[in-house]
Amino acid sequence: MSDFVPFKILFNEWFAKDKSRKVKNSLNAKFRAGERTFSYAPIGYKRHPDIKNKLMVDEETKWIVEKIFSLALSGLGANRIRKILIAEKIPTPG
């Protein structure tokens, strides 16, 4: 076993901590700027073709979001909304 192994382990730990700190700072900066931080667009939206971190309304699926919102606005809970969507065979995001 080499005499340098403890030093290599220590340097690897420092490197991992430094990377973790940089990733957290980068994500926090995006959060503060209001930028998108995930790789996919939620249902009802799609990626903007020209602007990198911007979403735009997807006209094909916006009716699903509007239906869910109207059901929630009428006082139904998440489980009841789920059952209605399944009964009506409304497509899911997956």
C-alpha positions in Angstrom: 0.0 0.0 0.0 1.3 3.4 -1.0 2.1 6.1 1.5 0.1 8.5 -0.6 -3.2 6.7 -0.3 -4.4 8.8 2.7 -3.6 12.0 0.8 -5.4 10.8 -2.3 -8.5 10.0 -0.2 -8.4 13.4 1.4 -8.0 15.2 -2.0 -10.9 13.2 -3.4 -13.1 14.3 -0.5 -12.2 17.9 -1.0 -12.9 17.6 -4.7 -16.3 16.1 -4.1 -17.2 18.7 -1.5 -16.1 21.5 -3.9 -18.2 20.1 -6.7 -21.2 19.8 -4.5 -20.9 23.4 -3.4 -20.5 24.6 -7.0 -23.6 22.6 -8.1 -25.7 24.0 -5.2 -24.6 27.6 -5.9 -25.4 27.2 -9.6 -28.9 25.8 -8.9 -29.5 28.6 -6.3 -28.5 31.2 -8.9 -31.0 29.7 -11.4 -33.7 29.6 -8.7 -33.2 33.3 -7.9 -33.2 34.3 -11.6 -36.4 32.4 -12.1 -34.9 30.0 -14.7 -36.0 26.5 -15.3 -33.9 23.9 -13.5 -35.2 20.6 -14.8 -34.7 18.7 -18.0 -38.3 18.2 -19.0 -41.3 20.4 -19.4 -44.4 19.7 -17.2 -47.6 18.7 -18.8 -49.3 21.7 -20.5 -46.0 23.3 -21.4 -43.2 22.7 -23.9 -39.7 24.0 -24.3 -39.3 27.3 -26.1 -37.5 26.6 -29.4 -35.3 29.7 -29.2 -34.9 30.7 -25.6 -33.0 28.1 -23.6 -34.5 28.2 -20.1 -38.0 29.3 -21.0 -41.3 27.3 -21.3 -44.2 28.1 -23.5 -47.8 26.8 -23.4 -48.4 23.6 -25.3 -51.7 24.1 -27.1 -52.3 20.3 -27.5 -52.2 19.5 -23.8 -53.2 22.7 -22.1 -56.8 21.5 -21.9 -55.7 18.8 -19.5 -54.2 21.3 -17.1 -57.3 23.5 -17.4 -59.6 20.5 -16.6 -57.5 19.6 -13.5 -57.5 23.2 -12.3 -61.3 23.5 -12.8 -61.9 20.3 -10.9 -59.7 21.5 -8.1 -61.4 24.9 -8.1 -64.7 23.2 -7.7 -63.5 21.6 -4.4 -62.4 18.1 -5.5 -59.3 16.6 -3.9 -56.4 15.0 -5.7 -57.7 11.4 -5.3 -61.1 12.3 -6.7 -59.5 14.2 -9.6 -57.3 11.2 -10.3 -60.3 8.9 -10.5 -62.1 11.2 -12.9 -59.1 11.5 -15.2 -58.7 7.7 -15.2 -62.5 7.2 -15.9 -62.4 9.6 -18.8 -59.2 8.1 -20.1 -57.4 11.4 -20.2 -53.7 10.8 -21.1 -51.1 11.2 -18.3 -47.8 13.0 -18.6 -45.9 9.7 -18.7 
